[in-house]
Amino acid sequence: MTELIFRDEGYARSCPARITAIDERGIRLDRTVFYPTGGGQPGDTGRLQLAAGDTVAIVETVKGEGDDIIHVPAPDAVRPAVGAEVTAEIDWERRHRLMRMHTCLHLLCAVVPGAVTGGQVSDGRGRLDFDVPGAALDKEAIAARLNELIAAGHQVTPRWITDEELAARPELVRTMSVKPPVGAGRVRLMEVAGPSGLIDLQPCGGTHVRNTAEIGSVVIGKIENKGRQNRRINIAFAE
């Protein structure tokens, strides 16, 4: 299985690694900073730098079995050899934008009551779907509260609990469409907290910024009606 450096250190931009396997799906490494598509967050792009000087462009990262991570090379990329030593390097600017938006969506969960029925993190924008009546959503009020939480500079930290502890606290699971990353014996929670107490706490395997101030100002786009009580809130960075 691949050592998942991004799980404990979302700010790691590169790492030395060794190619353990190559097949039609892509390249596997013994360790990686590349986050694979999952939980509404796109997989990382970047490059593998070979010792001989060649570069393998990575256009997508996806999950394999268990903690196996598959790095998908560009169609015309150099084909490296199994056992080769490489430096795995992500497109950091893109990753950081995804981290900022993913954390922003956690704050949106704290602002809007109701279960989350779907969501997507994208480069510079994102969305969450909520099971709430339309009359409960005030676009201006949501934008004001969300930007207030961002500007306050709240700390964002991971916590770990066991699968059994999560099962005993079902209220921690806000997302109906994505199952928590259970099965390994423990589950990572992302906690957003400030001087006045807890703001958000829920299971999440994605990458996040350390402080909400890193997110920057955001704007609320269209609030769409996606069903009888399903409302989609679209968000984008203000810059």
Solvent accessible surface area in square Angstrom, and as a share of the most:
residue,aa,sasa,rsa
1,M,170,0.76
2,T,7,0.04
3,E,93,0.42
4,L,20,0.10
5,I,28,0.14
6,F,11,0.04
7,R,83,0.30
8,D,110,0.57
9,E,68,0.30
10,G,14,0.13
11,Y,46,0.17
12,A,22,0.17
13,R,131,0.48
14,S,55,0.35
15,C,7,0.04
16,P,93,0.59
17,A,4,0.03
18,R,98,0.36
19,I,0,0.00
20,T,55,0.32
21,A,36,0.28
22,I,31,0.16
23,D,51,0.27
24,E,165,0.74
25,R,115,0.42
26,G,3,0.02
27,I,2,0.01
28,R,37,0.14
29,L,2,0.01
30,D,47,0.24
31,R,67,0.24
32,T,0,0.00
33,V,0,0.00
34,F,0,0.00
35,Y,10,0.04
36,P,3,0.02
37,T,65,0.38
38,G,15,0.14
39,G,49,0.47
40,G,23,0.22
41,Q,0,0.00
42,P,29,0.18
43,G,5,0.05
44,D,2,0.01
45,T,30,0.18
46,G,9,0.09
47,R,81,0.29
48,L,0,0.00
49,Q,65,0.29
50,L,21,0.10
51,A,100,0.77
52,A,98,0.76
53,G,48,0.46
54,D,66,0.34
55,T,62,0.36
56,V,0,0.00
57,A,45,0.35
58,I,3,0.02
59,V,75,0.43
60,E,78,0.35
61,T,0,0.00
62,V,33,0.19
63,K,109,0.46
64,G,18,0.17
65,E,141,0.63
66,G,62,0.60
67,D,52,0.27
68,D,26,0.14
69,I,4,0.02
70,I,0,0.00
71,H,0,0.00
72,V,36,0.21
73,P,39,0.25
74,A,16,0.12
75,P,142,0.89
76,D,131,0.68
77,A,29,0.23
78,V,71,0.41
79,R,176,0.64
80,P,13,0.08
81,A,68,0.52
82,V,92,0.53
83,G,36,0.35
84,A,30,0.23
85,E,106,0.47
86,V,7,0.04
87,T,56,0.33
88,A,0,0.00
89,E,67,0.30
90,I,3,0.02
91,D,51,0.27
92,W,30,0.11
93,E,111,0.50
94,R,47,0.17
95,R,1,0.00
96,H,41,0.18
97,R,82,0.30
98,L,0,0.00
99,M,0,0.00
100,R,32,0.12
101,M,0,0.00
102,H,11,0.05
103,T,1,0.00
104,C,0,0.00
105,L,9,0.04
106,H,11,0.05
107,L,0,0.00
108,L,0,0.00
109,C,8,0.05
110,A,41,0.32
111,V,31,0.18
112,V,2,0.01
113,P,93,0.58
114,G,32,0.31
115,A,36,0.28
116,V,1,0.01
117,T,40,0.23
118,G,11,0.11
119,G,27,0.26
120,Q,65,0.29
121,V,4,0.02
122,S,23,0.15
123,D,56,0.29
124,G,20,0.20
125,R,146,0.53
126,G,7,0.07
127,R,63,0.23
128,L,15,0.07
129,D,7,0.04
130,F,0,0.00
131,D,63,0.32
132,V,9,0.05
133,P,66,0.42
134,G,31,0.30
135,A,108,0.84
136,A,59,0.46
137,L,23,0.12
138,D,79,0.41
139,K,83,0.35
140,E,127,0.57
141,A,55,0.43
142,I,10,0.05
143,A,23,0.18
144,A,66,0.51
145,R,106,0.39
146,L,0,0.00
147,N,40,0.20
148,E,101,0.46
149,L,5,0.03
150,I,5,0.03
151,A,83,0.64
152,A,62,0.48
153,G,22,0.21
154,H,21,0.09
155,Q,102,0.45
156,V,8,0.05
157,T,59,0.34
158,P,71,0.44
159,R,91,0.33
160,W,78,0.27
161,I,18,0.09
162,T,56,0.33
163,D,31,0.16
164,E,126,0.56
165,E,86,0.39
166,L,9,0.05
167,A,81,0.62
168,A,80,0.62
169,R,96,0.35
170,P,93,0.59
171,E,113,0.51
172,L,10,0.05
173,V,53,0.31
174,R,53,0.19
175,T,34,0.20
176,M,127,0.57
177,S,66,0.42
178,V,66,0.38
179,K,179,0.76
180,P,31,0.20
181,P,68,0.43
182,V,82,0.47
183,G,68,0.66
184,A,89,0.69
185,G,41,0.39
186,R,119,0.44
187,V,1,0.00
188,R,18,0.06
189,L,0,0.00
190,M,9,0.04
191,E,33,0.15
192,V,1,0.01
193,A,32,0.25
194,G,19,0.18
195,P,143,0.90
196,S,115,0.74
197,G,32,0.31
198,L,106,0.53
199,I,37,0.19
200,D,9,0.05
201,L,17,0.09
202,Q,10,0.05
203,P,18,0.12
204,C,15,0.09
205,G,33,0.32
206,G,2,0.02
207,T,3,0.02
208,H,14,0.06
209,V,1,0.01
210,R,126,0.46
211,N,34,0.18
212,T,0,0.00
213,A,57,0.45
214,E,63,0.28
215,I,0,0.00
216,G,25,0.24
217,S,68,0.44
218,V,4,0.02
219,V,76,0.44
220,I,13,0.07
221,G,29,0.28
222,K,143,0.61
223,I,45,0.23
224,E,44,0.20
225,N,105,0.54
226,K,94,0.40
227,G,33,0.32
228,R,206,0.75
229,Q,65,0.29
230,N,35,0.18
231,R,29,0.11
232,R,52,0.19
233,I,0,0.00
234,N,39,0.20
235,I,3,0.02
236,A,35,0.27
237,F,19,0.08
238,A,54,0.42
239,E,148,0.67
